[in-house]
């Protein structure tokens, strides 16, 4: 609710803050440690997708990579019985885009980190293409 209100009011930082806080609602804290509740909770997935969209819209690429990794992990497990689910293919494509963007954001001083993102981008696109060849067809522009 607060994130939506912030978005309506044009408060991008407020929106990001509230969505990040919403993802933290799925943790438990006690006795000096933090434990996540099930990472496969459907409401957590929904919040992560909203947060991912807001991060991308606000150019927060490195944080978007982290959230997109969570989303892809969720989809890969939840749809493990559907080997080539179209939503998984699309999120993998997005993850490839985010890795690619992250690989070009450095100033050249951390080449291993930039190379890591470039390599991950290739893996994400390869997996996305494998899925989308089935779900979208070989002639789809996203598969080319």
FIZADO-850360 format. One record per atom (N, C-alpha, C, CB): residue in one letter; x, y, z. Coordinates in pm, whole numbers, padded with zeros to 5 digits, always signed. Glycine has a CB too. Layout:
BEGIN
aXYZ/...
This chain:
BEGIN
x+00081-00119+00000/x+00000+00000+00000/x+00087+00127+00000/x-00093-00001+00120/x+00184+00132+00092/x+00270+00250+00100/x+00354+00266-00026/x+00360+00241+00223/x+00401+00154-00082/x+00480+00160-00205/x+00396+00215-00319/x+00536+00021-00242/x+00273+00169-00331/x+00185+00219-00437/x+00157+00368-00419/x+00053+00141-00438/x+00135+00410-00296/x+00109+00551-00269/x+00231+00635-00306/x+00072+00573-00120/x+00349+00586-00273/x+00472+00657-00310/x+00485+00668-00461/x+00596+00586-00251/x+00453+00559-00532/x+00461+00561-00678/x+00364+00663-00735/x+00431+00421-00735/x+00241+00665-00686/x+00140+00759-00733/x+00185+00903-00709/x+00004+00733-00665/x+00253+00925-00598/x+00300+01060-00563/x+00432+01097-00630/x+00316+01072-00413/x+00485+01007-00713/x+00611+01034-00783/x+00733+01024-00695/x+00605+01170-00843/x+00721+00955-00584/x+00832+00939-00489/x+00901+00805-00514/x+00781+00947-00341/x+00992+00803-00612/x+01059+00678-00651/x+01139+00619-00536/x+01150+00703-00771/x+01210+00702-00462/x+01290+00650-00350/x+01201+00591-00241/x+01377+00761-00291/x+01087+00654-00215/x+00992+00602-00118/x+00936+00468-00164/x+00879+00701-00095/x+00905+00459-00293/x+00854+00334-00348/x+00957+00222-00329/x+00819+00350-00497/x+01082+00248-00366/x+01187+00148-00350/x+01204+00108-00204/x+01320+00202-00405/x+01203+00207-00116/x+01219+00180+00027/x+01108+00088+00078/x+01218+00313+00106/x+00984+00121+00045/x+00872+00042+00096/x+00869-00099+00036/x+00740+00113+00067/x+00904-00112-00091/x+00908-00245-00151/x+01020-00329-00091/x+00926-00235-00302/x+01136-00267-00064/x+01244-00340+00001/x+01200-00386+00140/x+01371-00252+00012/x+01135-00298+00213/x+01085-00334+00347/x+00983-00447+00337/x+01021-00211+00415/x+00902-00448+00231/x+00803-00553+00214/x+00870-00689+00196/x+00712-00523+00093/x+00984-00693+00125/x+01053-00822+00111/x+01107-00869+00246/x+01169-00810+00008/x+01139-00775+00333/x+01192-00811+00464/x+01084-00865+00558/x+01259-00692+00528/x+00958-00847+00524/x+00850-00900+00607/x+00853-01053+00611/x+00715-00852+00556/x+00922-01113+00515/x+00926-01258+00507/x+01049-01315+00576/x+00924-01301+00362/x+01107-01241+00668/x+01218-01290+00749/x+01174-01295+00894/x+01345-01201+00732/x+01237-01380+00969/x+01216-01383+01113/x+01350-01354+01179/x+01158-01522+01161/x+01344-01282+01285/x+01466-01248+01356/x+01452-01291+01502/x+01497-01096+01346/x+01558-01343+01553/x+01555-01383+01693/x+01686-01448+01732/x+01439-01477+01721/x+01722-01429+01856/x+01842-01491+01911/x+01965-01463+01825/x+01823-01641+01925/x+01976-01340+01775/x+02095-01300+01703/x+02108-01353+01562/x+02212-01341+01778/x+02002-01408+01506/x+02012-01459+01369/x+01886-01424+01291/x+02036-01612+01370/x+01901-01427+01161/x+01790-01400+01071/x+01762-01526+00991/x+01821-01280+00978/x+01636-01564+00984/x+01597-01680+00905/x+01488-01636+00808/x+01547-01798+00996/x+01500-01683+00685/x+01398-01653+00585/x+01284-01752+00600/x+01456-01658+00441/x+01164-01702+00587/x+01051-01792+00572/x+01063-01850+00432/x+00914-01719+00594/x+00973-01934+00392/x+00985-02000+00264/x+01010-01902+00150/x+00861-02081+00236/x+01118-01922+00073/x+01143-01835-00042/x+01045-01862-00155/x+01287-01853-00092/x+00958-01961-00139/x+00861-01995-00242/x+00720-01949-00206/x+00861-02145-00265/x+00711-01857-00113/x+00583-01799-00075/x+00533-01711-00190/x+00595-01717+00058/x+00411-01732-00232/x+00360-01660-00350/x+00353-01509-00329/x+00222-01711-00385/x+00326-01465-00208/x+00321-01320-00183/x+00461-01259-00187/x+00255-01292-00047/x+00560-01333-00141/x+00698-01286-00150/x+00737-01273-00296/x+00795-01381-00075/x+00699-01371-00378/x+00727-01365-00521/x+00663-01239-00582/x+00673-01491-00593/x+00541-01212-00546/x+00470-01094-00598/x+00541-00965-00558/x+00325-01092-00548/x+00582-00956-00433/x+00653-00837-00385/x+00787-00824-00458/x+00675-00845-00232/x+00858-00934-00473/x+00987-00930-00543/x+00970-00883-00688/x+01054-01069-00540/x+00865-00926-00755/x+00841-00882-00892/x+00814-00732-00898/x+00723-00958-00954/x+00736-00681-00805/x+00710-00537-00800/x+00838-00460-00771/x+00603-00505-00692/x+00916-00511-00677/x+01043-00447-00641/x+01138-00450-00760/x+01107-00517-00520/x+01145-00563-00830/x+01230-00574-00948/x+01190-00469-01053/x+01220-00716-01009/x+01062-00455-01079/x+01016-00355-01177/x+01056-00214-01135/x+00864-00364-01193/x+01040-00183-01008/x+01075-00050-00959/x+01226-00026-00966/x+01026-00031-00813/x+01305-00127-00934/x+01450-00113-00942/x+01495-00087-01086/x+01519-00240-00888/x+01438-00163-01180/x+01473-00143-01321/x+01432-00003-01366/x+01405-00250-01410/x+01312+00038-01330/x+01262+00170-01370/x+01348+00283-01315/x+01118+00188-01324/x+01412+00258-01202/x+01494+00361-01137/x+01643+00340-01160/x+01466+00363-00990/x+01678+00251-01250/x+01819+00233-01288/x+01907+00170-01183/x+01875+00363-01324/x+01849+00099-01089/x+01925+00034-00983/x+01962-00108-01030/x+01843+00030-00848/x+02055-00116-01124/x+02083-00240-01196/x+02138-00350-01106/x+02181-00212-01307/x+02235-00320-01023/x+02294-00426-00939/x+02191-00484-00841/x+02414-00371-00861/x+02108-00399-00784/x+02003-00450-00696/x+01898-00527-00776/x+01937-00335-00618/x+01870-00482-00898/x+01775-00552-00984/x+01826-00691-01020/x+01748-00470-01112/x+01955-00704-01041/x+02014-00836-01068/x+01982-00930-00953/x+02168-00826-01090/x+02005-00885-00831/x+01980-00969-00714/x+01834-01011-00705/x+02021-00894-00586/x+01743-00918-00725/x+01600-00952-00719/x+01560-01045-00833/x+01515-00826-00721/x+01612-01020-00952/x+01578-01104-01066/x+01630-01246-01045/x+01635-01044-01196/x+01746-01260-00982/x+01797-01394-00950/x+01700-01468-00858/x+01937-01384-00884/x+01643-01396-00760/x+01544-01457-00671/x+01420-01500-00750/x+01503-01358-00559/x+01374-01412-00839/x+01254-01441-00919/x+01278-01564-01008/x+01214-01319-01005/x+01393-01567-01075/x+01424-01682-01162/x+01434-01810-01080/x+01555-01657-01239/x+01496-01804-00964/x+01507-01922-00878/x+01369-01972-00837/x+01591-01890-00752/x+01282-01879-00800/x+01145-01914-00763/x+01076-01986-00878/x+01066-01787-00725/x+01083-01927-00997/x+01015-01985-01113/x+01073-02121-01152/x+01024-01890-01232/x+01205-02135-01144/x+01269-02262-01181/x+01223-02375-01090/x+01422-02248-01175/x+01205-02346-00962/x+01161-02450-00869/x+01011-02473-00880/x+01198-02411-00724/x+00934-02366-00879/x+00789-02380-00881/x+00740-02446-01010/x+00723-02243-00865/x+00806-02415-01121/x+00766-02473-01250/x+00860-02587-01292/x+00764-02365-01358/x+00921-02654-01196/x+01014-02762-01231/x+00944-02876-01305/x+01081-02816-01105/x+00815-02888-01286/x+00739-02992-01356/x+00702-02950-01499/x+00612-03026-01277/x+00722-02822-01531/x+00697-02770-01666/x+00833-02722-01717/x+00589-02651-01667/x+00900-02806-01790/x+01040-02782-01825/x+01062-02649-01897/x+01090-02894-01912/x+00969-02609-01980/x+00986-02486-02058/x+00868-02392-02038/x+01003-02519-02208/x+00862-02331-01923/x+00753-02239-01894/x+00785-02101-01953/x+00728-02228-01740/x+00690-02039-02023/x+00719-01911-02090/x+00761-01800-01993/x+00597-01865-02166/x+00704-01797-01874/x+00742-01693-01778/x+00888-01708-01735/x+00650-01698-01655/x+00933-01832-01719/x+01074-01856-01685/x+01163-01806-01798/x+01099-02006-01659/x+01127-01835-01922/x+01206-01789-02036/x+01218-01638-02040/x+01145-01838-02165/x+01107-01569-02017/x+01108-01422-02021/x+01191-01363-01907/x+00966-01368-02014/x+01179-01422-01788/x+01258-01370-01675/x+01407-01399-01694/x+01210-01432-01542/x+01439-01512-01754/x+01580-01541-01785/x+01635-01440-01885/x+01596-01684-01841/x+01553-01403-01982/x+01593-01302-02081/x+01619-01169-02010/x+01483-01286-02190/x+01530-01132-01920/x+01549-01010-01841/x+01676-01018-01759/x+01428-00985-01749/x+01700-01133-01697/x+01821-01151-01618/x+01945-01136-01705/x+01821-01288-01549/x+01942-01192-01825/x+02053-01175-01919/x+02077-01029-01951/x+02027-01252-02047/x+01968-00954-01974/x+01980-00810-01999/x+02043-00738-01880/x+01842-00750-02030/x+01998-00773-01761/x+02051-00707-01641/x+02198-00740-01618/x+01969-00749-01517/x+02235-00866-01637/x+02377-00902-01626/x+02459-00825-01729/x+02396-01054-01646/x+02407-00815-01851/x+02478-00741-01956/x+02496-00595-01918/x+02403-00751-02088/x+02390-00534-01865/x+02400-00394-01822/x+02500-00379-01708/x+02262-00342-01780/x+02496-00472-01612/x+02588-00466-01498/x+02733-00482-01543/x+02553-00574-01395/x+02754-00558-01650/x+02892-00582-01696/x+02952-00457-01760/x+02894-00696-01797/x+02870-00361-01798/x+02921-00239-01861/x+02918-00120-01768/x+02840-00207-01985/x+02878-00139-01644/x+02864-00027-01551/x+02993+00006-01477/x+02756-00057-01451/x+03091-00079-01486/x+03215-00055-01414/x+03299+00052-01481/x+03295-00182-01404/x+03401+00091-01411/x+03492+00193-01463/x+03622+00131-01515/x+03523+00297-01355/x+03622-00001-01530/x+03740-00069-01582/x+03837-00114-01475/x+03810+00018-01677/x+03813-00072-01350/x+03905-00107-01242/x+03875-00244-01182/x+03899-00002-01134/x+03754-00295-01205/x+03718-00425-01149/x+03680-00519-01263/x+03601-00411-01047/x+03777-00548-01348/x+03752-00632-01465/x+03700-00772-01431/x+03878-00644-01545/x+03748-00838-01322/x+03691-00970-01291/x+03541-00963-01263/x+03763-01029-01170/x+03496-00860-01195/x+03352-00846-01166/x+03274-00823-01294/x+03328-00729-01068/x+03326-00739-01383/x+03259-00712-01510/x+03255-00839-01595/x+03331-00598-01586/x+03363-00915-01596/x+03368-01040-01673/x+03270-01142-01615/x+03511-01098-01673/x+03257-01145-01482/x+03163-01236-01418/x+03021-01208-01467/x+03171-01222-01264/x+02984-01081-01471/x+02850-01046-01518/x+02833-01078-01666/x+02822-00898-01494/x+02936-01058-01744/x+02930-01089-01886/x+02910-01238-01908/x+03058-01042-01958/x+02982-01320-01831/x+02968-01465-01841/x+02829-01509-01797/x+03075-01535-01756/x+02780-01453-01688/x+02646-01487-01640/x+02541-01447-01743/x+02618-01419-01505/x+02563-01335-01811/x+02470-01291-01914/x+02459-01396-02024/x+02516-01156-01973/x+02572-01448-02066/x+02574-01552-02170/x+02497-01675-02125/x+02719-01590-02206/x+02519-01718-02000/x+02449-01835-01948/x+02297-01811-01942/x+02502-01872-01809/x+02258-01692-01893/x+02114-01661-01882/x+02048-01658-02019/x+02093-01527-01809/x+02113-01593-02117/x+02057-01589-02253/x+02050-01728-02315/x+02141-01496-02342/x+02149-01811-02289/x+02150-01947-02345/x+02032-02027-02290/x+02283-02019-02312/x+02011-02018-02159/x+01899-02089-02096/x+01767-02030-02146/x+01908-02080-01941/x+01758-01898-02154/x+01636-01833-02202/x+01603-01878-02344/x+01650-01679-02198/x+01703-01884-02428/x+01682-01924-02567/x+01631-02068-02574/x+01811-01910-02649/x+01689-02155-02492/x+01645-02295-02489/x+01497-02304-02454/x+01730-02377-02388/x+01456-02230-02353/x+01316-02231-02310/x+01228-02166-02416/x+01300-02157-02175/x+01270-02051-02466/x+01185-01974-02558/x+01177-02034-02698/x+01236-01834-02567/x+01271-02118-02735/x+01259-02190-02862/x+01131-02275-02860/x+01385-02280-02888/x+01100-02330-02744/x+00980-02413-02729/x+00856-02326-02708/x+00997-02511-02611/x+00867-02226-02618/x+00749-02150-02581/x+00711-02041-02681/x+00771-02087-02448/x+00808-01984-02748/x+00780-01872-02839/x+00804-01909-02985/x+00867-01753-02802/x+00883-02011-03010/x+00914-02054-03145/x+01045-01995-03196/x+00802-02016-03238/x+01106-02067-03288/x+01238-02030-03339/x+01238-01897-03414/x+01290-02139-03431/x+01124-01853-03465/x+01118-01730-03544/x+01084-01606-03462/x+01016-01745-03653/x+01062-01624-03332/x+01031-01509-03247/x+01152-01417-03237/x+00987-01557-03105/x+01134-01285-03247/x+01247-01192-03240/x+01330-01204-03113/x+01196-01051-03252/x+01270-01245-03003/x+01345-01259-02878/x+01436-01381-02880/x+01249-01268-02759/x+01410-01473-02970/x+01489-01596-02979/x+01607-01577-03076/x+01400-01715-03024/x+01593-01488-03169/x+01695-01468-03273/x+01826-01428-03216/x+01651-01365-03371/
